[in-house]
């Protein structure tokens, strides 16, 4: 393990690309690659994804082009029925076909979980990272903090993370020698996605989450990532404040349609 310095790399001084619908789509697909599905089927720009993770949204379809929507929805329903899983769609205005959301509503799909896709310049996210260690793989202490929120099968999550194809960093913050916060980062083609942010109860608002972001930004800058992105539920006020302080602004807001 190494202690991050939070340095400002020269490569990170370039501005991030404009966050157009094309970029939003690309970032969402990067996020999908950062959480490899157990089983996946592609139908053009539609990614049908099945997962055994407790994070159910990782098993939602990314419907990223149009075509025959009824046929494609039927195919997705068959895909999930074969796996005895609930059919879910991630709906992003400007990325999905405009007719898809009302079509799903007519077919009885419930609207759930509003989520913000946020982006920041890597330079803006840099800062002090005291008490944070970085590793290229998650250790027992990292999983201990992560599972305090998510639960689930640690071995299944370890197997999922081992399938991530792009370079990854795992950050672990300590206070008085005790692990208190974690996060991870995946770098791909000039962008770095931030995932798995967890701060233990009682430690929130004391700087551990901001130090994790700073450490991951330093790692990302060293890999020529000029932009960072993350996803946060719209009702998570504490996390949204943390990300705003680190320079993350909203690029898109999406939601899910969930079947019975």
Phi and psi in degrees as a GROMACS rama.xvg file:
@    title "Ramachandran Plot"
@    xaxis  label "Phi"
@    yaxis  label "Psi"
@TYPE xy
-129.639  154.87  UNK-2
-93.4334  123.051  UNK-3
-69.3446  149.865  UNK-4
-98.8902  -16.0468  UNK-5
68.3647  25.9373  UNK-6
-70.1593  161.056  UNK-7
-102.276  105.122  UNK-8
-76.2957  143.723  UNK-9
-60.452  -34.8286  UNK-10
-64.8916  -23.8102  UNK-11
-84.3404  0.809929  UNK-12
-83.2832  -10.5676  UNK-13
-73.3041  145.66  UNK-14
-69.1149  153.563  UNK-15
-74.5152  155.395  UNK-16
-64.8678  156.357  UNK-17
-58.4072  143.875  UNK-18
-93.4696  76.8497  UNK-19
-82.0774  169.326  UNK-20
-54.9245  -33.7223  UNK-21
-64.0392  -41.8401  UNK-22
-68.4906  -40.7004  UNK-23
-57.438  -47.5038  UNK-24
-58.1996  -45.9767  UNK-25
-62.347  -38.3142  UNK-26
-68.5813  -39.767  UNK-27
-64.6298  -34.9898  UNK-28
-74.0054  -32.0551  UNK-29
-62.1  -42.6941  UNK-30
-61.0676  -38.7927  UNK-31
-64.2141  -38.8984  UNK-32
-70.0623  -25.2237  UNK-33
-76.4478  -12.9088  UNK-34
-127.677  74.3118  UNK-35
-58.8669  131.756  UNK-36
-70.3144  154.264  UNK-37
-68.0079  -36.4907  UNK-38
-144.575  134.696  UNK-39
-143.601  143.191  UNK-40
-132.03  138.489  UNK-41
-108.511  137.275  UNK-42
-133.23  88.2028  UNK-43
61.6994  -125.748  UNK-44
-86.0711  5.6127  UNK-45
-91.4233  126.205  UNK-46
-107.971  110.596  UNK-47
-93.3726  117.227  UNK-48
-125.845  132.548  UNK-49
-120.449  137.217  UNK-50
-137.482  155.885  UNK-51
-104.836  6.77873  UNK-52
-69.9163  149.802  UNK-53
-66.3537  -15.3443  UNK-54
-82.1106  88.2514  UNK-55
-59.7381  -29.9994  UNK-56
-65.7672  -15.1976  UNK-57
-71.5341  -15.5097  UNK-58
-101.885  24.7901  UNK-59
-92.7588  152.219  UNK-60
-75.08  136.279  UNK-61
-96.3176  103.96  UNK-62
-94.1904  80.7891  UNK-63
-100.709  26.7629  UNK-64
-160.424  -175.156  UNK-65
-102.373  -106.509  UNK-66
78.7449  -154.42  UNK-67
-79.4248  95.638  UNK-68
-65.6563  -41.7906  UNK-69
-59.5368  -44.8187  UNK-70
-62.0752  -42.1766  UNK-71
-70.1062  -38.6157  UNK-72
-63.6359  -42.3914  UNK-73
-59.6614  -41.8167  UNK-74
-64.9292  -38.834  UNK-75
-64.7878  -42.1725  UNK-76
-61.4637  -39.3978  UNK-77
-65.6792  -41.3648  UNK-78
-57.5386  -48.5172  UNK-79
-75.5964  -33.2224  UNK-80
-63.0542  -39.4471  UNK-81
-61.4693  -26.6206  UNK-82
-102.745  7.87932  UNK-83
53.9159  44.123  UNK-84
-121.756  157.75  UNK-85
-74.9714  139.872  UNK-86
-82.9566  126.924  UNK-87
-135.778  147.259  UNK-88
-128.41  136.168  UNK-89
-92.4237  118.952  UNK-90
-110.723  114.62  UNK-91
-119.754  111.439  UNK-92
-56.0092  137.927  UNK-93
87.7987  -16.7754  UNK-94
-110.67  -44.997  UNK-95
-84.8463  160.275  UNK-96
-60.1611  132.606  UNK-97
-56.4019  -29.9583  UNK-98
-79.4162  -10.4882  UNK-99
-69.9846  -45.6611  UNK-100
-61.4047  -49.3328  UNK-101
-63.5194  -32.0918  UNK-102
-62.1376  -46.5151  UNK-103
-64.8769  -38.8741  UNK-104
-60.5744  -42.3149  UNK-105
-64.9686  -29.1091  UNK-106
-87.2122  7.55984  UNK-107
92.271  10.318  UNK-108
-76.4501  131.439  UNK-109
-80.045  144.251  UNK-110
-88.2452  129.356  UNK-111
-141.898  154.284  UNK-112
53.473  90.1645  UNK-113
-78.514  130.71  UNK-114
-130.285  139.022  UNK-115
-100.706  131.786  UNK-116
-93.63  118.83  UNK-117
-117.741  146.989  UNK-118
-130.233  157.772  UNK-119
-152.796  154.727  UNK-120
-67.9785  137.854  UNK-121
-56.8985  -37.8979  UNK-122
-59.7449  -43.9087  UNK-123
-63.8178  -31.2096  UNK-124
-81.8307  -11.2708  UNK-125
-66.8513  159.803  UNK-126
167.847  -173.35  UNK-127
-62.5135  138.029  UNK-128
-129.405  39.5372  UNK-129
-63.4228  139.15  UNK-130
79.6223  9.86876  UNK-131
-111.358  135.41  UNK-132
-114.671  145.143  UNK-133
-114.048  145.122  UNK-134
-143.271  159.253  UNK-135
-91.3264  5.0094  UNK-136
-149.591  149.379  UNK-137
-79.2293  127.666  UNK-138
-95.1429  -179.508  UNK-139
-58.4607  -38.8814  UNK-140
-67.1904  -40.3465  UNK-141
-59.7779  -48.3349  UNK-142
-64.853  -33.1725  UNK-143
-60.9797  -43.084  UNK-144
-70.8814  -44.4073  UNK-145
-59.9801  -44.317  UNK-146
-72.3523  -17.7332  UNK-147
-60.712  -24.9917  UNK-148
-102.061  -42.6923  UNK-149
-95.6964  -25.6293  UNK-150
64.1725  -147.868  UNK-151
83.0505  -174.958  UNK-152
-89.7173  112.384  UNK-153
-61.0999  -37.1884  UNK-154
-68.0706  -37.2566  UNK-155
-65.1034  -40.9841  UNK-156
-67.4495  -38.6415  UNK-157
-62.0077  -40.9299  UNK-158
-65.3421  -40.4431  UNK-159
-59.3491  -49.6104  UNK-160
-65.2051  -30.7931  UNK-161
-68.2047  -18.6706  UNK-162
-88.0421  -5.58013  UNK-163
-64.6549  122.294  UNK-164
-78.6259  -25.9595  UNK-165
-90.8891  160.053  UNK-166
-57.1949  137.687  UNK-167
-131.852  152.921  UNK-168
-131.319  142.498  UNK-169
-118.832  121.946  UNK-170
-106.888  137.036  UNK-171
-133.147  120.682  UNK-172
-100.736  139.795  UNK-173
-116.764  150.692  UNK-174
-131.742  120.57  UNK-175
54.1536  39.6344  UNK-176
80.007  1.08677  UNK-177
-106.32  130.139  UNK-178
-64.4163  129.763  UNK-179
-128.737  -16.6943  UNK-180
-157.781  151.033  UNK-181
-141.078  165.117  UNK-182
-168.225  166.234  UNK-183
-139.429  162.209  UNK-184
-140.897  141.259  UNK-185
-127.39  123.3  UNK-186
-100.879  133.161  UNK-187
-155.447  116.136  UNK-188
52.972  51.6336  UNK-189
86.8874  -4.59227  UNK-190
-121.647  151.347  UNK-191
-128.494  121.574  UNK-192
-90.369  137.9  UNK-193
-105.835  129.211  UNK-194
-141.149  166.264  UNK-195
64.1963  28.3958  UNK-196
-72.9163  121.043  UNK-197
-141.154  131.247  UNK-198
-122.281  132.765  UNK-199
-64.7602  148.637  UNK-200
-55.4832  141.188  UNK-201
91.1255  -17.9806  UNK-202
-105.721  -9.20481  UNK-203
-67.7827  137.839  UNK-204
82.8212  6.14905  UNK-205
-107.8  9.41039  UNK-206
100.763  -8.22361  UNK-207
-66.4096  -42.5642  UNK-208
-63.3133  -40.8885  UNK-209
-65.7699  -36.9785  UNK-210
-66.1896  -37.8316  UNK-211
-60.4795  -47.5873  UNK-212
-60.3452  -41.6245  UNK-213
-63.6112  -42.0177  UNK-214
-64.0182  -43.2231  UNK-215
-67.0867  -34.7389  UNK-216
-64.9166  -40.4735  UNK-217
-61.9884  -41.8457  UNK-218
-63.6083  -44.4973  UNK-219
-63.3673  -40.7348  UNK-220
-61.0931  -36.4393  UNK-221
-68.1379  -11.5901  UNK-222
-113.125  25.0265  UNK-223
61.3318  27.3452  UNK-224
-87.3619  115.611  UNK-225
-90.1511  -17.5655  UNK-226
-126.577  151.691  UNK-227
-125.422  153.753  UNK-228
-143.877  157.707  UNK-229
-156.078  170.311  UNK-230
-127.41  136.019  UNK-231
-141.948  137.291  UNK-232
-67.4275  143.975  UNK-233
-65.4156  -20.5974  UNK-234
-94.1647  4.39708  UNK-235
-92.5414  80.8176  UNK-236
-63.7235  -39.1617  UNK-237
-63.8559  -45.3828  UNK-238
-65.9649  -39.0494  UNK-239
-62.8333  -39.4148  UNK-240
-63.7604  -42.9517  UNK-241
-58.064  -47.4684  UNK-242
-69.0629  -35.1097  UNK-243
-62.4702  -40.9228  UNK-244
-64.18  -27.2861  UNK-245
-90.3466  6.0601  UNK-246
93.5087  8.63644  UNK-247
-83.4594  128.282  UNK-248
-118.885  158.43  UNK-249
-77.1715  124.225  UNK-250
-99.8486  -28.4418  UNK-251
-163.097  155.724  UNK-252
-125.347  127.331  UNK-253
-128.895  169.312  UNK-254
-144.491  178.884  UNK-255
-118.221  147.95  UNK-256
-112.703  126.67  UNK-257
-123.857  130.836  UNK-258
-86.6319  178.27  UNK-259
